[in-house]
Amino acid sequence: MDFRAVFMLRVYQVAGLAFIFIPSNVLSYAGVPREQNNQLSSMVNFVRNIGGSIGIAVISTLLTRTTQRRQSYMSASLRDSNPTFRAMIGGLSATLHSQGLSATEATRQAYGRVELLVQQQASALAFTDVVSWLALIVLCLTPVAFIMKKPPASAPPPPAH
């Protein structure tokens, strides 16, 4: 990947953060007296850390389960009655056998390589699924930042972090 592709992926990844953190901080500090900012700041950070930990656990669970489901779907077509599968195993076995492996070892490694390929593809598809779900959630939550009730104009602005 070139630098531009990585840069744009990072831009897309963090584009929604402003819609999460700025409104949550404004809502957290609105109407709170200045002398209680320290207590509020510690509570906001505590909730953010706990929420992040829960979010990481949920995403890890989703990735694991989605990878397993994708692998199960993909493995269903890997049987000897499938001519494409037979051709792939035959081709890999022949290539490995021509490189000096015995016929039995070449066939065993061919099955192992197909298994690895299925695991890699299932994992990539699972990441795509989970990122798509998260993007959809962020897209649905984006309007919340625009419909929030604004703090009263007479109140001082909330403190910066």
N, C-alpha and C positions, 0 to 999 in steps of 0.2 A: 504494500500500500504506500502511496506517496503521502507527503506531508499534508497536502490540501485535503485529501480524503479523511485522514485522521483528525485534522483540525475541524472539518465540518461535522464529523461524527460527535466530537466533543461539544461543539456549539449546539447541536440538536439535543444532546444529552442534558445540558445545563440550562437550556432555554426556559424551561418551566420553573426553575428554582425561584425566580423573582416572584412568580405568582404564588409560591408557597410561603417563603420566609418573610417577605415584606408585609403581606396582609396579616400573617399570624403574629408578628411582632407588634404591629399597630393595634390589633385587637387586644393583645395581651396587656399592653401598657396604657391603653385608653381609659381614662377615668381613675387611674391609680395615683394617689398622692406621691410626690417626688420622694418623700422620706421612706416610702415602702418599695422603692425600685430595686434595692438589693435583694429583698426577699422574693420579689416577683421574678427577678432575673435568675435566681437560683432555681426556682420552681420551673420556669420556662426551659432552662437548660436540662433539668432533670427529666422533664416530660419528653423533650426532644431526644435525649439519649435513650430513654426507655423505648420510645417510638421507633427510633432507628434500629435498636436491637430486635424488636419484634418484627419490624419490616424485613430485616436481613434474614431472620429465621423463616418468615413466611415465604420469601422469595426463594430461599434455598430449598424449602420443602416443595414449592411449586416446580422448581427446576428438576429436582429428583424425580418427582412423580410424572412430570411431563416427559422427561427423558425415558423413563420406563415404559410409559404408554406408547410413545413413538417407536421405541425399540420393539415392543410387542407387535405393533402394526406392521413394521417393516419385516420382522422375522417371520411373519405368517406366510410370506411368499417365498421364503428360502427353503425349498424342498426339492427333492430330486425329480418330481413331476414337472417342475418349472424348467422349460428348455433354456431360458436365459441364465438361470442359476447354474444349470449343468454346464453350459458353455463357459461361464465365468470360472467355475472350479476347474474345468478341463484346461482352459487356457493358462490359468495361474499354475496348475500342476505341471503342465508341459514346460512352462518357462522355468520354474524352479528345478524341474528334473534336468533340463538342459544346462543348468548352472551347477550340476554336480550332486544334487540331492538324490537319494533313493526315491523310487516311485511312491512308496508308502509315506516317507517323510515329506515329500513334495505335496502330496494330497493333504496330509495333516496340516501343513503350514498354509496351504491354500484356504482351507476352512477357517483357520485362525485369522488369516488376513481379511477374509470376508466378514468375519465376526467383528474385527476391529473397525472395518469400514462402516458397518451398520451402527456400531456404538458411536463413532464420530459423527455420522450423519444424524442420528437420533438426538445427540447432544446439541448439535448446531440448530436443528429444528426446534428443540425445546427452548433454547435461548431466544430464538426468533419469536416463538409463541409468547413467552413471558414478557419480553420487551414490548411486544404489540399490546398485550393486556395492560401493561403499565402506562403505555402511551395513551391508550383509550381512557384510562382512569384520569390521567392528568388532563386530557382534553375535556372530559366531562366536568372536572373540578375547576377549570380555568375561569368560567364565568362567575364563580363565587367571589373572586377578587374584585369584580366590577359591580357586584350587587351588594357588597358589604355596606352596612350602615357606617357613615363617616363619623369620626369623633367630633364633638362640638367644637366650633371654631374658636370659642373663647378659651378653651383649654390649651395649655402650653403643649408644644409638640412632644411626642414621646422621645425619651433619650435614646441616643444611638448606642449600639453595643460597643 
